């Protein structure tokens, strides 16, 4: 008998990548996955990814995410939909990639993965507490975390942030994210600096790259959405905008870039630096605890609010090809630590610990 998990994901960020990597490796181990999507329509490329995974069935919705503005009616409706999915499909385990729905009256045990949160985002990006308008969000997230049997974070830094803002979970553990190296190539490098991510997200600090771009001899190119889900579009002046790239286009962009830069103010793990490292890029990253934890001495770190330090570091790597290649080599070696297989072993252990009778479901794997 195989384990069946109901897994939630959103369609607007790295949680989708996480769900695809975990779903692929769980499927290979014989697990059945009911994948519930929220946050917006599933794109054609996302649908193709999901449908290529055996034993994974996608359940699409357009419900808003708990961190989006004016979302609470939608969040409640999403909860009713999720409970109906549990009734219809009878999963053995609920794996939520959000917080609030962990407090629902589930029949199966609940695991939550803490990818990010508004309170820690505000602290890192704006240097203070979230406005009072987010008090309801904080209360609901705290209630969800307290209801979960196990809470997982991709870095110790993120788990510490959860504890600081919401209290100690019953069982908190760190399982780093993983990314398959398949499909990433290290082509002939061109003289360009790439960044990738949600341009509208202040935490990515892509605005800093845009500001220093005119002072660099290499172009800065930006891949990612500029339109915020709640409205408004970011305009860039110094960097070249590539827009939202499909998976193959983004892979080619990584492969041809010599440097990848993300001077992030807040990044609980960061899939884009990992993908860039797998593509042979030298990394220039924001000097924050989570990115230090993930990359150690395999990246160049800059204070994210120091444009001059960012400019000087990028100029240094441009002028020193041997140093640039050495950092690319270090990043590639470090990236080998973050495999989907290692991530999945951690989650299988968490699943086993969450179940009341794991022997029946895991069989020889228990």
Buried (B, 14 or more C-beta within 10 A) or exposed (E): EBBBBBBBBBBBBBBBBBBBBBBBBBBBBBBBBBBBBBBBEBEEEBBEBBEEBEBBEBBBBEBBBBBBEEBBEBBEEBBEBBBEBBEEBEBBBBBBBBBBBBBBEBEBBBBBBBBBBBBBBBBBBEEEEBEEEBEEBBEBBBBBBBBBBBBBBBBBBBBBBBBEBBEEBEBBBBBBBBBBBEEBEBEEBEEBBBBBBBBBBBBBBBBBBBBBBEBBEBBBBBBBBBEBBEEEEBEBEBBEBBEBBEEEBBBBBBBBBBBBBBBBBBBBBBBBBBBBBBBBBBBBBBBBBBBBBBBEEBBBBBEBBBBEBBBBBBBEBBEEEEEBBEBBEBBBEBBEEBBBEBBBBBBBBBBBBBBEEBEEBBEEBE
